[in-house]
Amino acid sequence: MMNLRNFCVLILLSLFAIGCTNASKAFKKGQYDDAINRCIQILQKEPTNQKYLEILRDAYRIADANDKERILTLKGSGQPDIWGSTITIYERMIARNRRIDALPSSAKNEIEFVFYSHSNELTEAKRKATEYHYAEGIRRLNFGTRTEARQAFTQFERVVVYSGIDYRDVRNLMARAEELGTTFVLFRVVNNSPTYLPHEAVWHLINIQPQVLNKRWVKYDTDSIRPNYHFDVVFSLDRTILFPPAVNTRNFTETRTITDGTEFQTDSRGNPVQDSAGNFIRIPRNITLKCVVTEVTQSVQARLDGTMTYFDVETQRFLRSIPLSRTFTAHSSSFRTDGDLRALSDQTRKRITAPVMPLPAPDQMLVWAAQDMTEMIRETLSANSNLMR
């Protein structure tokens, strides 16, 4: 029977074999950095393991040569936008060299590794990348269009990545690009209803707060605080209607069978039945109860009708008109009963004994309708936000 010590040794040997296989597979697939990382994990504990040293040496030499060749190819292309890719390669080479340099000296000597920082090359690449993206950002910004300004902002972001926010005047240039690249939308609410609308209802409508829809490059205002806007979105309240109360009456009947005392058991001829001792047999007496309920319901409604209009200010082009309508309904019910109340279900009994709620005042109905309309306006703004480019 295998003891615990032998079992642990077997497990370690199995893990070693799996690790070696995975490193070899990564190397054969051309995944040299993956192979290097797998070798480093083992060599940190077993710096003399020849199998991993061989894989590490070959993987490192190929990966390093490939990166250097790629850099030469990029520099020889003559293209001005190569420096971002060049920086990525240098950073990869630096990280790789640092990982290997952390190994024990014996392992590094075995694979003839010589640490090289590439820091000067990386610094030079970042300098050239900064100059390129800075110049490209200014070039695009000078076009004066929103699309080019957004692309200019992206170029300036690269400058910040490589050289920081304090490089030259890049902070001001980014602010200018953001302002020029942003689409500004003016949202307004106009009350064109010829009938009265309570102040609180008006407050709900004008406090839509479309700013919650703000996103990258699109900003909403509810007050005209800028000299120019790209889009004008207007919600016009066209009509306010208070409907007269409507009355609806319905009758329904509920029945229930209950036990009410006892009675003599009878045979088919109607004669009382006796037991073996001569006593008359008594059984529960079941009776069916019935109650007719009359429900009188009063209903009132308030409705707001409006139109959402989208207009492109720059092109002076009408884009879209969307009709919106919201109705708020309130009910109040009263009940009359005819019959035995014991026939009613618990649910019905609760309804008919509940206090009768009065119908809300007309002004309150309009306020609630305005609240519902506010939600509909927000949903419409969100659903049509793709128009704001």
C-alpha positions in Angstrom: 0.0 0.0 0.0 1.4 3.5 -1.0 2.3 5.6 2.0 1.7 9.4 2.2 5.2 10.4 1.4 5.4 8.3 -1.8 2.0 9.7 -2.8 3.1 13.3 -2.4 6.2 12.6 -4.4 4.1 11.1 -7.2 1.9 14.1 -7.2 4.9 16.5 -7.5 6.3 14.5 -10.3 3.0 14.5 -12.1 2.7 18.3 -11.7 6.3 18.7 -13.0 5.5 16.6 -16.1 2.4 18.6 -16.8 4.2 21.9 -16.3 7.0 20.9 -18.7 4.5 19.7 -21.2 2.6 23.0 -21.1 5.8 25.0 -21.6 6.8 22.8 -24.5 3.3 23.1 -26.1 3.4 26.9 -25.7 6.9 27.0 -27.3 5.8 24.8 -30.3 2.7 27.1 -30.8 4.9 30.2 -31.0 3.6 31.5 -27.7 7.1 32.3 -26.5 6.2 34.7 -23.6 3.8 32.1 -22.3 6.5 29.5 -22.4 8.9 31.9 -20.7 6.5 32.6 -17.9 5.8 28.9 -17.3 9.6 28.2 -17.2 10.3 31.0 -14.8 7.6 29.7 -12.3 9.5 26.4 -12.1 13.1 27.8 -12.2 12.4 30.1 -9.3 12.2 26.9 -7.2 14.4 24.6 -9.3 17.1 26.8 -10.9 19.1 23.8 -12.2 16.2 22.1 -14.1 17.8 21.6 -17.5 14.6 20.9 -19.4 13.1 24.3 -18.4 16.4 26.1 -18.9 16.6 24.8 -22.4 13.0 25.9 -23.2 13.6 29.3 -21.5 16.8 29.9 -23.4 15.3 29.2 -26.8 12.0 30.9 -26.1 13.8 34.1 -24.9 16.2 34.3 -27.9 13.3 33.9 -30.4 11.0 36.3 -28.6 13.7 38.9 -28.3 14.8 38.6 -31.9 11.2 38.8 -33.1 10.6 42.0 -31.2 13.8 43.6 -32.4 12.9 42.7 -36.0 9.4 44.1 -35.6 10.8 47.4 -34.3 13.2 47.6 -37.3 10.3 47.0 -39.7 8.2 49.7 -38.1 11.0 52.2 -38.2 11.7 51.3 -41.8 8.1 51.8 -42.9 8.4 55.5 -42.9 5.0 55.9 -41.4 4.6 58.6 -38.7 2.2 56.7 -36.5 4.4 53.7 -35.6 5.4 54.9 -32.1 2.5 53.6 -30.2 3.2 50.0 -31.5 6.9 50.6 -30.9 6.3 51.6 -27.3 4.2 48.5 -26.7 7.0 46.3 -28.0 9.6 48.0 -25.9 7.5 47.7 -22.8 7.0 44.0 -23.5 10.8 43.5 -23.9 11.5 45.4 -20.6 8.9 43.4 -18.7 10.3 40.1 -20.1 13.9 41.0 -19.2 12.9 42.0 -15.7 11.1 38.7 -15.1 14.1 36.7 -16.2 16.6 38.9 -14.4 14.8 38.0 -11.1 15.9 34.4 -11.5 18.9 33.0 -9.5 22.2 33.9 -11.1 23.0 30.3 -11.8 19.9 30.0 -14.1 20.8 33.3 -15.9 24.3 32.2 -16.4 23.2 28.8 -17.8 21.1 30.5 -20.5 23.7 33.2 -21.0 21.2 36.0 -20.2 22.4 39.6 -20.2 20.0 42.1 -18.8 19.3 45.1 -21.1 16.8 47.8 -19.9 15.8 49.4 -23.2 14.9 52.4 -21.1 16.6 54.9 -23.4 14.9 53.4 -26.5 11.5 53.5 -24.6 12.0 57.2 -23.6 12.9 58.2 -27.2 9.9 56.3 -28.5 7.6 58.0 -26.1 9.1 61.4 -27.0 8.4 60.8 -30.7 5.0 59.3 -30.0 4.1 62.4 -28.0 5.2 64.8 -30.8 3.3 62.8 -33.4 0.0 62.7 -31.4 0.3 66.3 -30.3 0.8 67.5 -33.9 -2.0 65.2 -35.2 -4.3 66.5 -32.5 -3.7 70.1 -33.5 -4.2 69.2 -37.2 -7.5 67.5 -36.6 -8.6 70.3 -34.2 -8.0 72.9 -36.9 -10.7 71.3 -39.2 -13.3 72.8 -36.8 -15.8 69.9 -37.1 -17.2 67.9 -34.2 -16.0 64.6 -35.6 -12.5 65.9 -36.1 -12.5 67.5 -32.6 -13.4 64.2 -31.0 -10.5 62.5 -32.9 -8.2 65.3 -31.8 -9.2 64.7 -28.2 -8.2 61.1 -28.6 -4.8 62.1 -29.9 -4.3 64.4 -26.9 -5.3 61.6 -24.6 -2.3 59.6 -26.0 -0.1 62.6 -25.4 -1.2 62.5 -21.7 -0.5 58.8 -21.5 3.1 59.2 -22.8 4.1 62.6 -21.3 1.5 63.7 -18.8 -1.2 66.3 -18.6 1.3 69.1 -18.2 3.0 68.6 -21.6 3.0 72.0 -23.3 -0.6 73.3 -23.6 -2.3 69.9 -24.0 -4.6 70.6 -21.0 -6.1 73.6 -22.8 -6.2 71.8 -26.1 -8.1 69.0 -24.6 -10.7 71.4 -23.2 -11.0 73.1 -26.5 -11.4 69.8 -28.3 -14.0 68.6 -25.8 -16.0 71.8 -26.2 -15.8 71.7 -30.0 -16.6 68.0 -30.2 -19.6 67.9 -27.9 -23.1 67.9 -29.2 -25.2 70.4 -27.2 -29.0 69.8 -27.0 -31.5 72.3 -25.7 -34.5 70.7 -24.2 -37.5 72.9 -23.5 -41.1 72.4 -22.2 -43.8 74.7 -23.7 -47.3 74.9 -22.3 -49.6 75.5 -25.2 -52.7 74.1 -23.5 -55.5 76.6 -23.6 -56.9 75.3 -20.3 -55.7 75.7 -16.7 -52.9 73.6 -15.3 -52.0 73.7 -11.6 -48.6 75.1 -10.7 -47.4 71.7 -9.2 -48.3 69.9 -12.5 -46.3 72.5 -14.4 -43.3 72.1 -12.0 -43.2 68.3 -12.7 -43.1 68.9 -16.5 -40.4 71.5 -16.5 -38.2 69.5 -14.1 -37.6 66.6 -16.4 -33.8 66.8 -15.8 -32.6 65.3 -19.2 -29.0 65.7 -17.9 -29.3 62.1 -16.7 -29.0 61.2 -20.4 -25.7 63.0 -20.8 -23.0 60.8 -22.2 -19.6 61.2 -23.9 -19.9 63.9 -26.5 -23.6 64.7 -25.8 -24.8 67.2 -23.3 -28.4 68.4 -22.5 -29.4 71.8 -21.2 -32.8 72.9 -20.0 -31.8 76.6 -20.0 -30.3 78.5 -22.9 -26.9 79.1 -21.4 -24.9 78.8 -24.6 -24.8 81.0 -27.7 -25.5 78.0 -30.0 -27.0 74.6 -29.8 -26.9 71.7 -32.3 -30.3 70.3 -31.6 -33.5 71.7 -30.2 -35.9 69.3 -28.5 -39.3 70.6 -27.5 -42.1 69.0 -25.6 -45.3 71.0 -26.2 -48.2 70.4 -23.9 -51.1 70.7 -26.4 -54.2 69.9 -24.4 -55.4 69.3 -20.9 -58.7 67.4 -20.4 -60.7 66.7 -17.3 -63.4 64.2 -18.0 -66.7 64.3 -16.0 -67.3 61.5 -13.5 -68.6 58.2 -15.0 -70.8 55.9 -12.9 -70.9 52.1 -13.4 -73.1 49.7 -11.6 -72.7 46.0 -11.4 -74.5 43.3 -9.4 -73.0 40.0 -8.4 -74.2 37.1 -6.2 -72.2 35.0 -3.8 -73.3 31.8 -2.1 -72.0 29.7 0.7 -73.1 26.4 2.2 -72.9 26.3 6.0 -73.9 23.9 8.8 -76.8 25.2 11.0 -77.7 22.8 13.8 -78.8 19.2 13.2 -81.8 17.3 11.8 -83.2 13.7 11.8 -81.8 11.4 9.2 -84.6 10.1 7.0 -84.9 7.2 4.6 -86.1 7.3 1.0 -89.7 7.7 2.2 -88.9 10.5 4.5 -89.2 8.6 7.7 -86.7 9.1 10.6 -84.0 6.5 10.8 -83.3 4.7 14.1 -80.1 3.1 15.2 -79.8 -0.5 16.7 -80.8 0.8 20.1 -83.9 2.5 18.8 -82.6 6.0 19.0 -83.4 8.4 16.2 -80.2 9.3 14.2 -79.4 13.1 13.9 -77.1 14.5 11.2 -75.7 18.0 10.6 -78.1 20.3 8.8 -76.5 22.2 5.8 -78.1 25.3 4.4 -77.1 27.5 1.4 -76.9 31.2 2.0 -77.1 33.8 -0.7 -76.2 37.5 -0.8 -76.6 39.9 -3.8 -74.0 42.7 -3.8 -74.5 45.9 -5.8 -71.3 47.8 -6.5 -71.5 51.4 -7.7 -68.2 52.7 -9.0 -67.4 56.3 -9.9 -64.5 57.0 -12.2 -62.8 60.3 -13.1 -60.0 60.8 -15.6 -57.4 63.5 -16.4 -55.5 63.4 -19.7 -52.6 65.4 -21.0 -51.8 65.4 -24.7 -48.5 66.7 -26.1 -45.9 66.5 -28.8 -42.1 65.9 -28.7 -40.4 67.6 -31.6 -36.7 67.2 -32.7 -35.0 69.8 -34.8 -31.5 69.9 -36.2 -30.4 73.5 -35.7 -27.3 73.3 -37.8 -29.0 72.0 -40.9 -32.4 73.7 -40.1 -34.0 70.4 -40.6 -37.0 68.9 -38.9 -36.2 65.4 -37.7 -39.1 63.9 -35.8 -42.4 64.6 -34.2 -43.8 62.1 -31.6 -47.3 62.4 -30.1 -47.5 61.7 -26.3 -50.6 61.1 -24.3 -51.0 60.2 -20.7 -54.3 59.5 -18.8 -54.6 59.2 -15.0 -57.7 57.4 -13.7 -59.1 57.3 -10.2 -62.0 55.1 -8.9 -64.2 55.1 -5.8 -66.6 52.3 -5.1 -69.6 51.9 -2.7 -71.6 48.8 -2.0 -75.2 47.7 -1.1 -76.1 44.2 0.0 -79.3 42.2 -0.1 -79.3 38.8 1.7 -77.3 37.0 4.3 -73.8 38.6 4.7 -72.5 35.2 5.9 -72.6 34.1 2.2 -69.8 36.6 1.3 -66.2 35.6 0.9 -63.6 37.1 3.1 -62.2 39.2 0.3 -65.7 40.6 -0.6 -66.4 41.3 3.0 -63.2 43.4 3.3 -64.1 45.4 0.3 -67.6 46.3 1.3 -66.6 47.2 4.9 -63.6 49.3 3.8 -64.0 53.1 4.1 -65.3 54.7 0.9 -62.4 56.7 -0.5 -63.5 60.1 -2.0 -62.5 60.9 -5.5 -59.5 63.2 -5.8 -59.9 66.8 -6.6 -59.5 67.9 -10.2 -56.2 69.7 -9.5 -54.7 66.6 -7.9 -55.8 64.5 -10.9 -53.9 66.9 -13.2 -50.8 66.7 -11.0 -50.7 62.9 -11.1 -51.3 62.9 -14.8 -48.3 65.3 -15.2 -46.1 63.0 -13.1 -47.0 60.1 -15.4 -46.3 62.3 -18.5 -42.9 63.2 -17.0 -41.9 59.6 -17.0 -43.1 59.2 -20.6 -41.1 62.2 -21.7 -37.9 60.7 -20.1 -38.5 57.4 -21.8 -39.0 59.1 -25.1 -35.8 61.1 -24.7 -33.9 58.0 -23.9 -35.4 56.0 -26.8 -34.5 58.8 -29.3 -31.1 59.6 -28.0 -29.5 58.1 -31.1 -30.6 61.3 -33.0 -28.1 63.3 -30.9 -24.8 62.7 -32.7 
